Amino acid sequence: MKQALCTVGFAALCLTLTASTVAQPTPDHLKCYKVKDTLNLAGTVDLDTPQFGTDPGCTISKAKLFCVPATKTVKQAANKATKMAITPQDVSGPNPGDRICYKIKCPTATIPDQQVTDQFGTRTLGKFKASMICTPAVKGTGPGEPTCVIGSCFAQGDLCEPCLPSGPRGGPSAGSCAKTVEGDLRCQVAGCVQPFSNCTSSAQCPGDQFCSPNVLPGVNACCPLCLPVLEPPIICSSQGDQCGKLVSEDGRRWCRSGPGFYDEGVCEATTEGALRCQALGCLSTTCTSSGECGSGFFCGRDAGGSGVNLCCPMCQ
């Protein structure tokens, strides 16, 4: 049986194999599945690759692939043109994690042919054309984020976030892990519904609520569950645009600035000429390039005034 294994970078390079001979100690391949995405995404992004440079003004649309780490063992491989057998080479890399690959269309760029090497040998690749961008992904709602199901909370009183409905400032809110009458934990946001229903099971509450015991001594009540927040990719089309990783009910975008705290992001220019989504104010540290600012920061052009570049926090 044939499988399509996709190694995804600036473009997607798919190799069709008849099976799999070189065992990998870690799942450093990506196995990609065609998917149907419920998010009807349409936007513009600036892309920057250390190897090929910047691609400003690329359009991005719906996801086409979901890729997961994989290993392979090549049982047999050959060059169809020469009929010569291929002896797999020992080329490995880190675990790439899950990826969602979105279709992109970028302005035409001239990229020279590249000599590359993988387990199937050294050869030259040409006619480069950007076609996809693959973002890191996690299954479910993500680490530390609520799923509003049994097991999403580990201890009563723990913070669980981000949540809808929105908080007082209009951004996402934070919930608290609370016990149900059934004995499990759920992520609760806001106060319980009054008048108290004195429910005896969560099935007696609406689908977006659960039954919490002893909100008053001997009195149970239906309490609101944390609802997941929409988390689309960050898009910056022009400087000053509002941006963020999280979308509130009114459509504004927000960044997480700390446990339970959210602030609106703004697209700002870097010294490299790209746009980044900035959250909160910049540091007093001056810089000439983003590489000087450390993880989670970029070098904001004129962030401290004309000619003064500062390290600024990126949206988290």
N, C-alpha and C positions, 0 to 999 in steps of 0.2 A: 504494500500500500504506500502511496506517495504522500509526503507531507511537505507543506511549504514553510520553510523556516526563514524568518525575516530578520536581518540585522539592520537596525534602523539608525540613521544618522542624519546627515544633511539631506539625503534622499533615502528611500527604502530599497535595499538590495535584497532580493528574494532568490534563494537557491533551492531548486527542487531536487530532493534526494530520494533514492529508492529505498533507503532504510537508514540505519545508522551504524564505526570501528574504534574511534578514539574516545574512551570514556573520560568525562570531565569531572574533576573533583568538586567543582561548584557549578551551579546552574548559571553559566555566563552567556548563554544564548537567549534570544527572544523568540518565542513561538507566538505568532500573531494570528488572531481570529478576526474575520470580517464580522462587523456588528451593525445593528440598527440602533441609532442614537435617538433618544426621546427629546434631547435638547436640540432645538433648531437654531444652532449657533450661526451668527454672521457677524464678522468684525474685521478690524484692521490691526495688525501687530507689526512691530519692528523686531527683526531677528538679528542676532549677532552670533557668529560662530568664530572662535579663535582661529580656525584653519582657513576659512573662506571669506571672512569679513562680515560687514553689515548688509542687511537686506531691509531697508525701510519700506513701509507701506505695503506689506504683504496682506492679502485678504485671507481670512481663516473661516472655515465652515465646518459642517458637522463631522463628528468622529467617524472614521472608517475602519479602524483596527483597534483591538484590545490585545496587548502583548504581555505575556507572562514569562518569567525566567524558565529556562529549560536546559537540559543537557542532550547530547546526541552521541551515538556510537556509530561510526560509519562502517557499514559492512562491505560496501563496494562503491567505488566512484571512478569515473573515467572522463577523459576529454572526448566529447562526441566528434570533434573535428579530426583528431589524430588517432582515435581509438586507443590511446595510451592510458593505462591505468594511473590513477592518482594515489600517491601515498600521502595520507594526511600528515600535516605538520603540527608541531606542538605550539599552538598559538592560543592563549587563554586571556581572560580578563575578569573584572569583578562582576558580582551579581548586579544586574542592571535594575532590578525591581520591576514592578508592574508599570505599564505605560499605556496611555491612550493616545492614539495617533490621529491628528486632525488634518484634513485636506487644506493645503495652502496654495496660493498663487502669488508669485513674487515678480517684480520687474525683472526683465531679462538681465542675467549677469553672465559674464564670460569667465569661465573657470577652466584652467588648463587641465589636460589629462593628468591623472594621478596614478602613480605606481603603488599598489597595495598588496598586502600579504595576509591571508587567513589560512585556515587549516587545509584549504584546497590549492594552495600555492600562491606564487607571486605573478601578478599580471597587471595590465594597465586598464584603467577605467576612464571612459570619456563621455562626452555629451551630457554633462551634469545639468540637471534641471530640478529645482526645489519642488517637491510635491507633497511632503507631509512634515508636520512638526509633532513630536511625541513628548507628551508631558508626563511627569511622575504621577502615579495614581495609587490609590489604595482601594481595596474592596470594602463596601459598606460606606459609612459616613466619615471614616478616617480615625486615626488614633486619638484618643482623648475626647472624641466627639460623641454625643448621645445618639443612640439608635432608638430609644424609647421602647425597648423590649427587654425581657428578662436577661440579665447578665450585662447590661450596659453600664451599670453602677456597681461598684465594689464595696462601698461602705456608706452607711447612712450619713448624710450631711456633706458628702463630697460635692465639689463643684462639678457641674456637667454643662457643656456649652459647645458651640453657639446654639441659640434657640430662637424660635419665634413662638409667640408674638414678640414684636419689637419692645425694647426697653424704653425708659423715659426720654432718652435723647433721640429716639427714632432708629437706632442701630440694633443689632442683635442683642439678645439678653442672655443672661446666664441662669441656669437652673440649679437645683439642689437635689441630690439623691434622697428620695423618701421611700418609706416602707409602705407596701400595700396590705390590704387585709389578708391577701393570700400569702404574705410573708416574703415576697420578692421585693426588689428595689426598682423604682422607676425614676426617671428624671422629671422633676416637677418644676414648672415655671409659673410664677405669680401665686396668689392666694387661692384657697379653695372656694368653690362655688357656694354662695349663700342664697337662700336659706339652706342650711346643711340638710342633706337628704337622709342621713343615717343609713347609708347603703350597707349591704352585707357582702357584696362581691363587686368586682370591677365591671362585670358584665351588666350591672344595673346602671352604669354611667355611660354617657356618650362615648363614641369611639376615640375622641381626643382627650379623654379623661380617665382617671383610675380612682378606685375607692381607697381612701387613706383612713387608717384607724385612729381614733382618739384625738381628733383635732381639738376637741374639748373632752373632758373626762367622760368616757362612755359614749361619745358621739362621733360617728364616722361621717365623712363627706367626700363628694366627688371633687377631684383636684385636677387642674390642667396639666397635660403632658407637654414636655418640650417637643416642638415640631422642628424638623430639620430645616436648615437654612440653605437656600440655593447658593452653590459655590462654582460659578463659571470661571474660565480663565481670565486673568487680568489683561485688559486691553488698553493701550495708550496710543491714541491717534495723533494728539497734538498736546503741546504743553499747556497746563492749566486744566485739562480735562479731569473730571472726578473719576476715581478708580478705586478698586478694592477687590478682595477675594470673596467677600460675602455680600449678598444682596438682601436688603430689608424689604418689608412689605410695600413701601412706597417707591421701590426701584433704585434707591440710592445704594452706593457701594461702600463697603466698610473694611477696615483692617483691624486685626486684633492687636491692641497695644499693651495688653497685660491680662492676667486672669480676670475674666469678667468685664473687661474694658475694651471698648471699640471706638475707633475714630475714622472719619472719612479720609480717604487717600486722595492725593493729587498727583497728576503726571508732571514730572519735572525732568529737565535735561541733564544728562551726564556730560562729563568732560570729553567722553568719547563720541558724543553726538547722538546717542540713543536717548530714549525716554524710559524712565522707570517710575513705578508707582511708589510715592513717598508717603510714609505715615509719621506723624508727629514732626517736631522740629529737628533741625540738623545739629550735629555736634559742633564744638568750637575748633575741632581738628581740621587744619587745612590740608589740601591734597592736590595732586596733579593728575591722578588716575584712580579709577575705582579699585584697582588691585592694592592700593595703599590703605584702604579703609577697613578691610577685614570682612568676614562672612556676615551677610545680612545688611550691608551698607553699600552705598555707591558714592562716587565723587560728584556732588552736585555743582554744575557750572554756575558761577556767580551767585551761589546760595547765600553767601555772606555779604553780598553787594557786588558791584561791578569789579571784575577781576579777582574776586575772593571766592575760591572754591572750597567747599566744606564737605565732610563726610556726613551723609544723610541716611536715615534708616529706610529700608525697603519695607513694603507692605508685607505683613506676616499673616 
